[in-house]
């Protein structure tokens, strides 16, 4: 079957959230497809869709739902065929997709680390006793409180620009952002210090972009094969299997990272109480063929140590 490519009169519609970072990810997807098939940029249309997570900014995420807050409306548009593909930050994605949709295309992964951002302190180690820290991430909050229960944590939602303004307004003395997002926004200069993954294990799938499509859309599936990064896909298979086995969501502090170690795969997992009072972590090195299995096994191992009601 000959592949009919999009063109300016019938462009491929790329659905995305409207934040600067989400748009940067959509533009990267458009550029990669454009190069792969020798198409002009106007063969693609960026369609901005406002999600519940974008509309409700004055309440913590745990009060209004889980990871689907940033995907529901976009996935509805995909099912209704008002867009052809959807571009997502993978750390926002639930492990299960709605019937009829599939998530099997991933772009090359960016830096997985968290960034320490402050106008007055030089590093995480320099934060003084009792300082105010801004973050909306339950994972980061739990990780901080497990090591520094003296810190005061305040809710810090919004895009990068909103959070920086809150720092300037003195709402908090420092905050944390993903290095990957700042790199994609060409805002590396605001990073005070990147944080080692040994010091703060990142969120599952942090730094990765995923592209969702309709399961039966063979034309789109064929196009996306050209930009899929199999390395990212393999690493995420371990991390998302870990998350799924834990039944993880935005309401549970979970961290996980898969990396290649020579010819093998190193996986580290961590689960925490929301107040940081309990932390369970482990790591394993396995063959690449066992990527999914190691994520599941790690989840079961940590839960057996913590107890099945750990997240209750």
Secondary structure, 3 states (H helix, E strand, C coil): CCCCCCECCECEEEEECCCHHHHHHHHHHHHHHHHHHCCCHHHEEEEECCCHHHHCCCCCHHHHCCHHHHCHHHHHHHHCCCCCEEEEEHHHCCCCCCCCEEEEEECCCCCCCEEEEECCCCCHHHCCCCCEEECCCHHHHHHHHHHCCCCEEECCCCCHHHHHHHHHCCCCCEEEEEHHHHHHCCCHHHCCEEECCCCCCCCCCCCCEEEEEECCCHHHHHHHHCCCCHHHHHHHHHHHHHHHHHCCCCCCCEEEEEEEECCEEEEEEEEECCCCCCEEEEEEEEEHHHHHHHHHHHHHHHHHHHCCCCCC
